[in-house]
Amino acid sequence: MASEPHSTPPATTRVSTVTDGVTRVFTWDDDARIEVRNLGGEVLIEANAAGLRTLAGHLLTLAQDGTPDGTHLHLDEHSGLEDGSTGLVLERCDQE
């Protein structure tokens, strides 16, 4: 991972669902560092332990019952990823 200072992750990002009226909250662990790089034919997600827990939490939030198809979270260097990271979108898709 780059040793440069990283963007400060937002405290929380809220996504409201329509089906159950429950607000989904995506939370960042303290000291989370996540870098996403496009290596041509592969995407590398490099993170410290706090960053991996953060990503796992985001995915578990999207997997919650009642979360509508198409609910997504955009991550980039302005929303908590390391400076210079490639943007990443996490999206729930229940269609086959």
Phi, psi and omega per residue, in radians:
M1 nan 2.641 3.133
A2 -1.139 2.525 3.139
S3 -1.593 0.054 3.130
E4 -1.227 2.770 3.061
P5 -1.033 2.548 -3.113
H6 -1.915 2.830 3.103
S7 -1.114 2.534 3.095
T8 -1.363 2.163 3.135
P9 -1.141 2.559 3.069
P10 -1.143 2.628 3.121
A11 -1.056 -0.850 3.065
T12 -2.676 2.698 2.986
T13 -2.150 2.296 -3.099
R14 -1.899 2.366 3.039
V15 -2.169 2.030 3.118
S16 -1.502 2.351 3.080
T17 -1.646 2.657 -3.134
V18 -1.598 -0.577 -3.011
T19 -1.242 -0.651 -3.101
D20 -2.115 -0.031 3.121
G21 1.223 0.115 -3.134
V22 -1.552 2.367 3.093
T23 -1.440 2.239 3.068
R24 -1.563 2.292 -3.108
V25 -2.031 2.153 3.073
F26 -1.731 2.088 -3.036
T27 -2.008 2.449 3.074
W28 -1.704 2.326 2.993
D29 -1.206 2.599 3.052
D30 -1.019 2.475 3.090
D31 1.143 0.321 3.107
A32 -1.168 2.329 3.046
R33 -2.248 2.161 -3.123
I34 -2.372 2.234 3.074
E35 -2.170 2.363 3.109
V36 -2.098 2.211 3.136
R37 -2.227 2.456 3.048
N38 -1.646 2.012 -3.105
L39 -1.748 0.375 -3.122
G40 1.702 -1.481 3.138
G41 -1.656 -0.024 -3.115
E42 -2.445 2.734 3.002
V43 -1.983 2.260 3.123
L44 -1.839 2.190 3.009
I45 -1.929 1.974 -3.099
E46 -2.019 2.210 -3.061
A47 -2.606 2.678 3.001
N48 -1.396 3.132 -3.083
A49 -1.024 -0.738 3.130
A50 -1.128 -0.653 3.095
G51 -1.154 -0.712 3.097
L52 -1.126 -0.704 3.078
R53 -1.112 -0.673 3.115
T54 -1.090 -0.855 3.121
L55 -1.084 -0.732 3.112
A56 -1.059 -0.722 3.112
G57 -1.112 -0.716 3.101
H58 -1.055 -0.783 -3.139
L59 -1.149 -0.709 3.098
L60 -1.135 -0.628 3.086
T61 -1.105 -0.782 3.111
L62 -1.129 -0.482 -3.097
A63 -1.463 -0.113 -3.109
Q64 -1.039 2.509 3.043
D65 -0.984 2.447 3.112
G66 1.542 -0.123 3.085
T67 -1.334 2.119 -3.060
P68 -1.174 2.603 3.007
D69 -0.952 2.367 3.113
G70 1.634 -0.144 3.067
T71 -1.104 2.319 -3.060
H72 -2.564 2.881 3.127
L73 -2.338 2.182 3.089
H74 -1.640 2.260 3.084
L75 -2.123 2.361 3.056
D76 -2.695 -3.032 -3.070
E77 -1.188 -0.217 3.110
H78 -1.708 -0.048 3.126
S79 -2.289 0.696 2.971
G80 1.910 -0.274 3.076
L81 -1.381 2.795 3.111
E82 -1.042 2.619 3.080
D83 -0.962 2.405 3.127
G84 1.476 -0.002 -3.130
S85 -1.214 2.611 2.974
T86 -1.297 2.478 3.110
G87 -1.096 2.635 -3.132
L88 -2.399 2.348 3.067
V89 -2.057 2.208 3.036
L90 -1.810 2.145 -3.058
E91 -2.394 2.425 3.035
R92 -1.488 2.304 3.111
C93 -2.465 1.878 -3.119
D94 -1.627 -0.100 3.124
Q95 -1.316 2.550 3.120
E96 -1.487 nan nan
